[in-house]
Amino acid sequence: MAGTGIVMKEHRAIVALGSNLGDRVAYLRHGIGHLPKVLAQSQVFETDPVGGPENQGPYLNMVAVIATELDPYALLRRLLQIEAEAHRERVVRWGPRTLDLDLLFWDDAVIESEELVVPHPRYAERRFVLEPLSEVAPEHCPSEWRDRLPAYGVYPRGPLEQLPLGSVIA
């Protein structure tokens, strides 16, 4: 706030992004473009769907490190707003989605509430999160995760800005 003498502290947060409906690249670009200050972003990985209903299309996944003045609950609300702007519908748990934004980390905080759990409770079990996370924040990856998790189903596709739009999946 200008002129009030209040100094807002900037926090470091890490957000996972995923999409497997519609123009997946466009939805990831929407997500990245609407996040607070992006400090780093991984390349995009195409991944087989994990969990949820059968016959889902493959996901595009990536991770971004951001700087934000928002507290973790306000940041969660902002992430949900960005998903809604991307026409995200929550019909089936772990079902297909236009855009999924998961708050993985907020500073070094440990939060366990009904609304929010940080670090994200399943991030260390998901290669589709750990591969991109290892590019931008390897210190958050558990040791020996590459040996522990199956090596299939996660394929590097390159930087988001170099991927063509129109990778549409219904």
Secondary structure, DSSP 8 states (H G I E B T S, - for coil): -TTS------EEEEEEEEE-SEEHHHHHHHHHHHSS-EEEE--EEEE---SSSTT---EEEEEEEEEESS-HHHHHHHHHHHHHHTT----STT---S-EEEEEEETT--EESSS-EES-TTGGG-HHHHHHHHHH-GGGS-TTHHHHS-S-SEEEEE-GGGS-S--EE-
